[in-house]
Amino acid sequence: MKMQIKKYTFLMVALVLVTLNISILYAVGGNMTKIQSTTDVYYSLVQDVHYPKNLAKGKKLPVVFLIHNGLEDKASWGDFPQEIARQGFFTVNLTWKNWGPAEVETAIKYTLDNYKDMIDTNRVILIGGCHGGKDALQIIAKKDLGYKVKTAVVLSVSEDDQVVLDSQKEDHCPILAYYA
């Protein structure tokens, strides 16, 4: 059973990478290899921010928030954040400590406020693993966010988390969910 789960996890990650690459190449018209990286520390949060170094003045990028599993930290994503940035996305990889979506919402607000000249607030993408995925779903379920979640990928969430989305009366963004 564990081998089968690992196989499906690998396939899901491969699917996400292929999908992101196709979407990114379509959106930005090519591969941007040089990136700018910085680390922001505020409140109890630490986040790494990555974006294309050769960003034209006035151009706004879609933003990807990577929300790790509850028992991990931002390092668990490896070099995935930098790879996303190389493809033309503004990428935020954060470490959160307290359960629930409050810290993630704080990170989103902080990022959108402090990088507003670089980020398209109508193209926000949430990618979360396990508890990070649960936080992403809870954020999507809220109304009047002040930004638009365009899509989400949630990995290793439970079928119970589907209740969050089923309880909504309105449509939500497309969500690719991997239940484990």
N, C-alpha and C positions, 0 to 999 in steps of 0.2 A: 504494500500500500504506500509506504514512504517513497519508494522509487517512482511510483506512478504520480504522486503529488509533486515530487521534484521535477519530473518530466513535464507536467502541466504548468508548473511555475515557470520553468524555462521557456516553454512555448508562449505563455502569456507575456513575459518580459520581451521576448523576441517580437511578438505581435505589436506590443506597444512601441518598441523602437522603430519597427518598419513603418507603422502608421504615422508616428511623429515625423520620421524622415520624409515620407512622401508629402505630408501636410506642410512641413517646413519648406521643402524645396519648392513646392507650388507657391507658397506664400511669399517667400523672399527671393526666389529666382536663383538660388545658388548657395554654395557653402561658404560661410564666413569663418575662416579658421582662427583669426586672432581675436582673443577675448580680453576684456578688462575684468578684474576680480577685486572685490573688497569685502571686508568683514565689518558688519554693524553689530554693536552691542548696546542694548537698551532694555530697561526694566530687567526682567529675568531671562531675556531672550538673546540668543546669538544667532546671526544668520550670515550666510555667505551669499553675495550677490554677484552674478556673472552676466555679461552682456557683450555683444560684438564691439570690438575696439574701434572699428571704422564706421561707427554709426553716424549717418548724415544728420546735420543739425535740423531739428524740427521733426525728424522721423520718430514715430512712436511704435514700439514693439509690443506684440502680445507678451503677456507675463505668465510664467509657469511657477507655481508654488509647490515645492516638494515637501510633503508632510510625512515624516518618518513614523515607523511603528513606535508604540508607547514604550517598549523596552530597549529602544535603540537611541541613536542620536543622528545628527545630520551626516556624520561620516559613513553611515550605513548605505548611502546612495552611491558611494565610490566616486568615479569620475563622470557619472551620468549628468550631473548639473552642468559641467563644462561642455559636454557633448551637445546638450540641448542649446546652450548659448552659442556654440559654434554654428549652429544651424539657423541662427537669427532670432532667437528668443531671449527676452530678459528673464533670467532664472533666479529664483530665490530658494535657497536651501536652508531651512531653519531647524534649530534645536529648541524644542519646547519641553517643559517639565511637568506642568500640571495637567491633569486629565480634563477633557472637555475642550470645546472649540475656542474658548475665550482667548488663549494665547495666540492661536493661529489667526483669529480675527484681528488681534492687536498687530501682529506681524503684517497682515495684509494692509491694514490702515496705515501703519508706519511707512511701508514701502510705497504705497500709492501716493502718500503725502510728500515723501522725501525724494521720489524719483518721477514726479508727475510729468516732467518734460520729456521723459523717455518711454513712458508706459501708456499703452492704449487701454483705458479702463473698460472698454467694451469687449476686450478679448483676454479675459482672465481664465487661466486653466489651473485646476487643482488636481494634483496627483498625490494620493495618500496610500500608505501601507498599513493594513490592520487598523489600529486605533487612529492613525492619521487618516485613513479612509473613512472611518466613522465620523471624525471631525469634519472632513470635507462634505460628507452627506448632510450633516447637521447645518453646516453653513449654507449649502445649496437650498435647504428647506426654508431658510429665512427669507423674508421679503424686505424690500427697500434697503439693499446693501450699499447702494451708492456706486456700485460697479456691476458689470455683467459677467457672470461665470458662463463662459462660452461652452466649455466641456469639462468633464472630469473623468479620471481613471482611478478606481479604487481597487486595491489589491488585498486579497485575503481578509475580506469582511465576512460577517456571518449573514445568514438569511434573515435573522432578526433585524438587521440594519435596513432591510428592504421596507420595513414598517415605516421608517422615517419618510421615505419617498412616497409610499402608498397613502400616507396621511395627507398629502398635499392635494389641494383642490385645483391648483393651476399646473400648467405644464412646467417642466424644468429642462435644463440643458441636457444634451445627450451624455449619458454616463456609461462607460465601459466598466463593469464590475466583475471581479473574479471572486467567487465565493469559495472559502476553504473551510 
